[in-house]
Amino acid sequence: MVSILFAIGLLVAIFVGFNIGGSSTGVAFGPAVGSDTLSKEWAAVLMSAFALLGGATIGTEVIDTMGGRIVPSGQFTLLASVVILFFVGLALLVSNLFGVPASTSMTAVGAIAGLGVATGTIDWTVMGRIVSWWLVAPITAFWLSAVVGRYLYPHLEVRVAFESTGPDTSRRERIGQFLVVAIGCYMAFSAGASNVANAVAPLVGSGELGLYPGVALAGGAISIGAFTIARRTLDTVGNDLTELPILAALIVETVSATIIGLLSWAGIPASLAVSATMCVVGLGWGRATRTTTLADAAGAAVTGAAASGGGGSVTVDALTTDRDEAAWSPPEEREVEPIGQEDPESVTSAADLFDPAATGRVVMLWILAPSMSALASFLVFQYVLAY
């Protein structure tokens, strides 16, 4: 019976890692593949290597938290570990069915919390610390990206190029290509650090699987996903770059990967998808606010009048991709308009950066997924398994 349960646990862990590899590879290397800087095969190789590196280094802190700090490791019997992994796999299934990126980290923590409440062994201090960072991380992601969008994005746009490949590639374009690949590797490292625990932490906590064998198992499963189903996500992300310029995608990746990397180093399981989404919103909002100075905005807030220096309302559809020829003239021929003097049309000519209704559904699922996971886990361990 134990061997069967262990085999089921391994299969579910592999399923979770497989799906993580499929989704994270597209997020990390979509810009590189979409700009023809990197092939899908090399994207899979780099994803496999750097996700494993992230999981084997700072990712072990997240495994320790999820495998023994939220609840004592003694609570992770083999059966309990399989049940928790089942909830994580179920979250991935629901995410795929509804096309909404549910957070596996938050779902896994919810399931572990349900076990802790049912057994009366949850460490509320650790749990409170985790939930606090779930609130702080996306807010931080938004404001960091908003500052970049308002003050740095236009200057980066005139100095960094990602448009050309081949023998005639200029030095500036080669630097851009290098950055695309390097930041993709950084994102892969962060994804491995935060997500390896989702696949194996319960099994490691139960003592049925060693720490580094668990990391190797999760890394292998992520690699399989990177070489198989990730080809589809790479196509999707690469082709959708018309909606999010490569430069914007790289800023989003850098900010979100840094936040999640730091949290993983501190042993906090957090959602890369949540932080990345808030980066997109913050970057677009910050870019759009360049049409208005802070003084004008403050004056408008006091008087109730429309802000000057760009007029009209601030929108988030600001990361335009329909650039005219002048916008892509050599850097020495281009100038960045001062804040408050930028033409609103130059930052609002693209389609909306995000659909508020769709964003609302995504945020709602981010709240519901861990909540439902915790409730279902509690009911199972309290009444079905009678822990």
N, C-alpha and C positions, 0 to 999 in steps of 0.2 A: 504493500500500500504506500509506504513512504517513497519507494523508488518511483512509483507511478506519479505521485504528487510532485516529486522533484523534477521528473521529466516534463510534466505539465508546466511547472514553474519556469524551467529553462526555455520551453517553447514560447510561453507568453513573453518572457524577457527578450527573446530574439525578435518576436513580433514587434514589440515596442521599439527596440533599437533599429529594426529594419525601417519602420515608418519615420523615425527621427532622421535617419540618413536620407530618406527620400525627400523629406520636406526641407531639412536644413541645408542640403547641398544647393538647392535652387536659390535659397535666400543668400547664401554666402558667395556663390560663384556665378549667379545669374548675370550680374553686370559684366564679368570677364568673358563669359561665353557669348552673351548678347552682343558684345563689341568685337567679337572674333579675335580676342586676345588669347583665349585659352580654349582647347577642345573639351568636349564633354568627358572624354577619357581621363585627361589630365586633371580636370575638375574633381572627378571621383577619386583619383589617386591622392590629391592634396587634401580633400575632405577627409579621407580615411586616415591619413597620417596625422593631421593636426587635431582632428576630433579625438583620436586616441591619446595624443600628447596632452590635450586639455583634460581628458578624463583621468589620466594617470598622474597628473600633477595636482593642480588646485581642485580638480573634480573630486578627489578623495575626501576633501572637507565636506562637500555636499552629501556624499555617501554616508559619512559619519553622522551628520545631522539627521538625515532621513532614516538611517539604520539603527540609531541608538540614542538620540538626544531628545527627539519629540516624545517618544515613549522608550522605555528601557528595551534594550536589544532582546532581553528574555521574553518579551511579548511576541516576538516574531517567530512563532512556530512555523513549520513548513506550510501548514494549511493557511495560516494567517497571511503569510507572504504571497501565496498563490492568489488568495482573494484580493489583496491589495493590488497586485499586478493585473488582475482581471479588470479592476476598475480603471486602471490607467489605459489598458488596451481598449476598454469600452469607450473612454473619452476620445481616443484616436479614431475609433469607428464613427462615433457621432460627429466628430469634426469633419471627417471625410464625407459623410452623408450630407451634411448641411453646408459644406464648403466654408466653414468658419474655423479659424485657427484656435481651437481650445488649447489651453495651457496644460501640458502633461505634468509639469512641475507642480502647479497649483492643485491639479486633480489628485496627484499622488500624495501630496501633503494632506489634503482633505481626507483621503481614505485612511491615512495613518492616524490623523486626529480622531476620526471616528472610532478606530480601534482603541485609542487612548482613553476616550471618554467612556466607552463601554466597559473598559477594564479598570477605570479610575486611576490610570497611571500616566496620564498626559502631563507633560511639563508645561504649564501655562506661561511661564516666563519665556521659554524658548519659542513657543507658539506665538506669543504676543510680539516677540521680536521679529519673527518671520512675516507676520501679517502687517506690521508697521512698515517694513521695507517694501511689501507689495504696494503700499500706498505711496511711499516716498519715491520709489524708483521711477514710475511713469511720470510723476510730476517733475522730477529732476530731468528726465529725458526730454520732456516737452520744453522746459525753459532753456536748457543747454542748446537744443536745436533751434529754438526761437532766436536766441542771441546770435548764433551762427548765421541764421537766415537773414537777420536784419543787418548785421554789421560786416560779415565776412563773405557770404555767398557770392555776391556780384563780383568781388575782387578775385575770388577763386575761379569764377566762371571765365574771366578774361585771361587767366594765366595757365589753366590746366586744360589739356585737350585729350579726348578719347576717341577721336573720329577716324583715324587712319591706321591701317596695318599694311605690311608689305615692305619691299625693299626701299621705297621712297619715304618711309616713316621718319619724321623729324625727331630731333633730340627731345623736344618738349613732349611730343606724342609718345615717345618711348618711356619717358618718365611717367606719363599718365597710365600707360599700360602696366608698368611695374607696380604702380600704386593700386590699380584695380586688382591685380593678383595678390599683392601683399595684404591688402585689407580683407580680401576673401579668405586668406589663410588665418588671419586674426579672428575673423568671424567664426570660422570652423573651429578654432581653438576654444573660443568662448562657448560655442554650441556644445562641444564635447564636455567642457567643464560643468556646464549646467544640466545637461541632459543624460549623461551616462548613469547618474544616480537614479533617474526615473525607471530605468530598465532593470537595475540589479540591486538597489539599496535594500529592499526587503529580504532578498535571498542572502545578501551579505550579512544583514543584521541577524538573520536566523542562525548563522553559523554554518549553513549548508554549502556556502560558496565563499571562497577566500576573497579578500579585497581585490588583489590584482588579477586573479583569474576572472573575477566578475567584470573588472574594467576591460580585460581582453575580450570577454564574451560580448559585452555591449559594443566595444569598438569594432569587433568583427561583424556584428549585426548591422551597425551603422554603415560599414563599408559595403556590405551586400546591397543595402538600400541605395547607397550612392552610385553604385555601378548599374543598378537596374531601374527602379521606379523614379530615381532622380532625373533621368533623361527627360521625362515628361515635365517635371517641375522646372528644369533648366530651360526647356523650350518656352514654357509659360512666362517665367520671369524675364528671360532674355527678350522675348517678343513684346512684353508689356513695358519695356523701358521707354517707349514713347510717352507713357503716362507719368513715369518718374525718371528724369534724366539720370545718366550714369553718375554725374557728380553728386546729385542729391542722394542717390542710392548709397554711394560710398560714405557720405556724411552720416546718413542714418545708420549704416553698418558700424561705423567707427564709434559713434556715441553709444549705441545700444550694446555693442560688444564690450565696450569698456565698463559700462555700468554692471552688466551681468557678470563679467569677469571678476570685478572687484567683489561683488556679492558672493560669487562662488568661492573666492579666496577666503571670505569670512564665514563660509559654510552656510550661506542663505540660499535655499532653493527658490529661484524666481523665474519669471517668464520672459524669455527673449522676445517672443512675439508681441507681448504687451508693450514692452519698452520700445521696440522698433516702430510699432504703430504710432505711439505718442511722439516719437522722433519725427515721423513723417508729418503729423499734424503741426507740431511745433515749428518745423523748418518752413513749411508753407505759410503759416501764420506770420512768422518773423519776416519772411521775404515780402509778404504783402504789406506789412506796416512801414516799409521804406518810403511809401508815398506820403507819410505824415511824420512830422517831427514830434518829439516828446512834448515840447512846449505847446505846439498846436493841439495835440491830443488832450493835454491837461486843460488847456483853455476851453476846448470843446466840452470836456466833461463838466466843467464848472458852469458854463453858460448854456449848455444844451444845444449849441449850434454845431453844424458840420465842421469838421476839422479842415483847415486849409492845407495848401502844399500838396495837392494830389487829389483833393476833393473826394467826395463819395465815401462809401463805407469800406472798411477793411474786410477782405475776403481771404479764404485760404487757397483759392485756385491760383497760386502764385508761382509755382515752379513750372513755368512755361517751357514747352519743348518745340513750339513752332517758331523757330528763330529765323529772322530774315537774313539776307546776305550780310548786311552791315553788322549784325550781331556776331557773325563769325569771321569778321575781318581780323587780320593779324593783331596780336595784343598791343603792339606799339601804336596802332591806329584807333584803338578803342578806349573809351573813357567810362568810368563808373559815375553815374549821376549822384550828386549828394543826396542824403536823406532829406525828404521833403520836397525835392525837385524832380524825382523820378516820375516818368509818365505812367499813370495807372494802367494804361493799355499794355505796357511792357511786362507787367507782372500778373495780369489777369486775362490774358488772351487764350489760355489753354482751358480745357474742360476742368470741371471741379476736381480738386485733388482727392477728395473723398466724398462719398454720399453720406450725409448726416444720418439718414435712416439706417443704412447698412452699418455704419459705425456704431449706432446705438444697439443694433442686434449683436454685433461682435462684443461690445462691452458687456451687454447683458449676459452673454454666454460665459464670458470670463468670470462674472460674479456667480452665475448659476452652477457652472461646472464644479468648482471646488465645494460649493455649498451642498449640492446634490450628492457629490461623492462622499462627503463627510456624513451626511444624513443616512445614505444607503449603507455605508460601512458600519455606522453605529447600529442600525437596525439588524444587520446581518450578524454582527458579533454579539449583540445583546440578546437577540431572540432566536436566531437560527442556530448559531454555533454555541450559544450560551456560555460565553467566556466569563 
